[in-house]
Amino acid sequence: RAGYERGKDMRAYPYDWRCAVTKLEERDGYFSAVMDDLEAFSIARGGEPVSLVAHSLGCRVVHYFLHWVANAPAGRGRAWLDKHVHSFVPVAGSFLGTAVGIDQFLQVGDAMGLVPLVCSADDAVKCLRSFGCFPAVFGCGRLLQLQASAAYCYVRREGALKVHVVSATGLASGTPTVRLTLPQHFHNTSATLLRHFHDTSMTLPLQAEDDKVDYTFVFCWDDSPTSLSGKSLRVHLAGSTREVALDESPAGLWGTIEPNQWSGVRELTVGAHSIVLQLCFLPQQAELPRSVDFRRRGQGSAFLGGEADGGTGDNKRSRLRAELGDVQGVEWTPRLQATTHGTGSTPRAAEFEPRGVDEMMVLDGLQHDYEAWQATFADDPIFRQFAMAAPPVRRVLNCYGYNIKTPIGAVYRRRAVAYERLKPQSAFERDTECALDHPGYSVRGGQVFETPELTPQADATKLIEDPETPASELSYGARASGDRTVPYWSLKWPITWRAAGVDVDEAPIARGDHRGILAMEELHCAIFAHVSDRPVKYVEVLLLGARVRKGISHVSPALLRLVQGLALGSYNEDVFVQLEWRGAIFRSELVLAKKCDGTPSLPWKQARFLVGINEADLAQSAQLALSVRRPFEVFVANGDPLLNTHPVMISAQELIDGANGEQTTVSLGRAELLVRLTARDVDANGRAIMPAASVGSNATAATLSPAAPKAGDVIIPAVPET
């Protein structure tokens, strides 16, 4: 609607979002191709620079691309960017990562909507974890430092026992079942895992007469999570049962079971049959044992795990408490719900530990995924150095929504599950039994949320001067939340690029949803104002009403249908108003002609148009064409002038001169329009300055800056610059 044409002055650059941003060039030559096309695009437009607009993960792609052009051997340097790139316009960008990215990677769930349409629940884990894009949206420690959060993940202190069923006899007799029970406190309501290995729905083709099983059962418990003392394993096989102690008692078969290691294979006789088992005990340990901790040694860095990517410390905690007191000034921590009970009726207590995403990978045994993350991102010199740095461009317009409930973390517990060896499952699930006491956050289903207008956030004042300001020197006076997907400061982070000399403007949109923001007039207005020449004046054209006098359309209906059917298509009594400005067409919605009686009360929802007028429009005597039209068929997209009417041309200067805020009548022959033209000043960012309220049947104020236009307003920008 703003007069842009695909391919001519607007182009799109799709990318494979599953691929790690650091590998798009290596695999697809993506950045080289974009760089070449942008240069050709700019040259084709007479050398005008382009604005790069991106959404969500695309913001990280553009951010990396800009640093790649400036610093990679195949890039063309900062001078090329200065010549060909006018600005970077991120929309809902996650510049400090998200908790959603971590949560989807760890517990998968519906695999971002891929289950069941794209893949099965069984394949979801392998499918989702094959996407190299995830680490680019893992939340980093800096985001946690800017609010009252210490970690993205909390894990209930639990012990776990893995039981690998290698083989069993007796599966061909009767109803072949293998059932293992850990008769202790156990968070499944049945406390039992049951599998029928002859079930034909399994992926592995197990036959009833086949003794090979190759299944792993996982049990977990939160009482005495560091020990197997007093615990036993009950085995049900082909109608017989046997219980075996898991400690070093005489009834035990395994003797000492070393933590975090698979035991030797043992054959257990159960009635007339036997079963071969192997055990691995995973005790709860605050410090990850060196024997299983495959993480890289050293301090790490932002987005890459390690101590340097931490979100809290004594100095931050002291600062929060000193500023916000003993209630608001503490970091949120989970607790068990007071109504939760364990086996029987005895209330159960539980403790939770904060964990980083790299620690969660260790606990889940995801060594391959961790090594791929580090090789792809930590070993990439551009990402490692510039992940949070200001982009090498002169201008940025950061557009984002805020004050919607947004995930900032999750509370997990181990899953009690049985799985085939070649079909691993997530080791963790959200802990639905947890609760929070912090007034600035909420929890539901184990997911922790920033709360609109309540979550303590760092003020931007010092961060604009120095993005690396330590938490101990920040103020936490802001109260806000993110856009349902990306937390508040991950969206707002570009404001800190001002410290690097970038001209950063913000367009925050209250209640702007992460995806829904793309359809919001407030966003369109902000982008148009940014990429257009700065107007000298806006003129608000407000349609108040219309009069359509009786004419040929009110003679015999049969004759009218015949004439219009021959000349214009089917008969339709609806009309609409069309504005044409610099070759672009803008329209109101349809209104019945018989309602156009001259009273200023038409029920138009789309009746206000803001026309941006710049120096070129005045110099060239640009004209606004007003006409009343009837649509072809039922579509308002096309139409002919209403019979016996003609368009009226109003020059740019006449628009400004006549914009006195008073109602006026514009005659178009058989039709008349009641309009009000009002001049609107322009702010420093090229946006119209609107009053808090304006007069008119539909016009609660559309403030472009600092507030926002209402749905239905049409913003006609000045001549596009980019």
Buried (B, 14 or more C-beta within 10 A) or exposed (E): EBBEEEEEBBEEBEBBBEBBBBBBBEEEEBBBEBBEEBBEBBEEBEEBBBBBBBBBBBBBBBBBBBBBBBBBEEBBEBEBBEEBBBBBBBBBBBBBBBBBBBBBBBBBBEBBEBBEEEBEBBBBBEBBBEBBBBBBBBBBBBBBBBBBBBBBBBBBBBBBBBBBBBBBBBBEEEEBBBBBBBEBBBBEEEBBBEBBBBEEEBEBEBEEEBBBBBBBBBBBBBBBBEBBEEBBBBBBBBBEEBEBBBBEEEEBBBEEBEBBEEBEEBEBEBEEBBBBBBBBBBBBBEEBEEEBBBBBEEEBBBBBBBEEBBBBBEEBBEBBBEBBEEEBBBBBBBBBBEEBEBBEEEEBEBBBBBBBBBBBBBBBBBEEBBBBBBEBBBEBEBBBEBBBBBBBBBBBBBBBBBBBBBBBBBBBBBBBBBBBEEBBBBBBBBBBBBBBEBEBBBBEEBBBBBBBEBBBBBEBEBBBEEBEBEBBEBEBEBBBBBBBBBBBBBBBBBBBBBBEEBEBBBBBBBBBBBBBBBEBBBBBBBBBBBBBBBBBBBBBBBBBBBBBBEBEBEEEEEEBEEBBEEEBBEBBBBBBBBBBBBEBEBBBBBBEBEBBEEEBEBEBEBBBBBBBBBBBBBEEEBBBEBBBBBBBEEEBEEBBBBBBBBBBEBBBEBBBEBBEEEEEEBEBBBBBBBBBBBBBEBBEBBBBEBEEEBEBBBBEBBBBBEBBBBEBBBBBBBBBBB
